[in-house]
């Protein structure tokens, strides 16, 4: 087993000057990648990626997760190709369903979400490879489309998905899969099995990216972590938590609570839902995730985390994993 690559998820709430400074800071800490979240209605993913690629020198930038149904796939391919040609080999593209309530809010919820995802990823990969594409699909309509300047190095296209059917589809059409936090070792193993079930070409590698909250066990960081985890606990996490021994019980408990602080989450469960503790604790959990099938471990600071302290902790973890 090779060591996983270490990434950092840029907090979506940071103002633009601060997220650029944070990206530069975490690059200097020795991580392999900077990952972005495009959520409604924060900063735009391709624009964030362009700025971070310009401000950094070596890290890969994970763009996404871009909602499949929001942008025309031909124009998405143009944006990606432009970035990829400016920064060869440094871009990873993530495509997902988008959060249903947001997609409905902006009038972009597709009639068939899985078909929209599969067609978007398949066509995007073809266009980035320089192919001419015509398609009369369930979601995409293209007539003889080809990029004038396809990437010299086509970036991999990953699917950002959660549930069984989408994970199987990712194995079928994508270069990799992005698993949102919390990505427990149990969930990574379960996702890998579903992805492999969907794969038709076993000769091609398929990378798994596991997102997780990361926090030391000091009082301030622990409070931020508990609140971040508590804010996520709703039925959309059933696919992720259902494979753990405590997931169903935790979701039942969350439905009974009216306390956003998360103080009611048992410590033993919190230790499974996040990378929480000392650098040695983090390294042990990263090793467990790698054994479960994660190729990337992407660490996310809970909202309210001191980013300077976070970067210092990441530096210790990244150096230890490399060694």
HELIX and SHEET records of a PDB file:
HELIX    1   1 UNK A   16  UNK A   28  1                                  13    
HELIX    2   2 UNK A   45  UNK A   55  1                                  11    
HELIX    3   3 UNK A   73  UNK A   86  1                                  14    
HELIX    4   4 UNK A  100  UNK A  105  1                                   6    
HELIX    5   5 UNK A  113  UNK A  128  1                                  16    
HELIX    6   6 UNK A  164  UNK A  173  1                                  10    
HELIX    7   7 UNK A  185  UNK A  198  1                                  14    
HELIX    8   8 UNK A  219  UNK A  232  1                                  14    
HELIX    9   9 UNK A  235  UNK A  237  5                                   3    
HELIX   10  10 UNK A  238  UNK A  241  1                                   4    
HELIX   11  11 UNK A  247  UNK A  256  1                                  10    
HELIX   12  12 UNK A  267  UNK A  273  1                                   7    
HELIX   13  13 UNK A  279  UNK A  292  1                                  14    
HELIX   14  14 UNK A  307  UNK A  322  1                                  16    
SHEET    1   A 9 UNK A 275  UNK A 276  0                                        
SHEET    2   A 9 UNK A 207  UNK A 215  1                                        
SHEET    3   A 9 UNK A 176  UNK A 179  1                                        
SHEET    4   A 9 UNK A 156  UNK A 160  1                                        
SHEET    5   A 9 UNK A  91  UNK A  96  1                                        
SHEET    6   A 9 UNK A  60  UNK A  67  1                                        
SHEET    7   A 9 UNK A  33  UNK A  35  1                                        
SHEET    8   A 9 UNK A   5  UNK A   9  1                                        
SHEET    9   A 9 UNK A 296  UNK A 301  1                                        
SHEET    1   B 2 UNK A 133  UNK A 136  0                                        
SHEET    2   B 2 UNK A 141  UNK A 145 -1                                        
END                                                                             
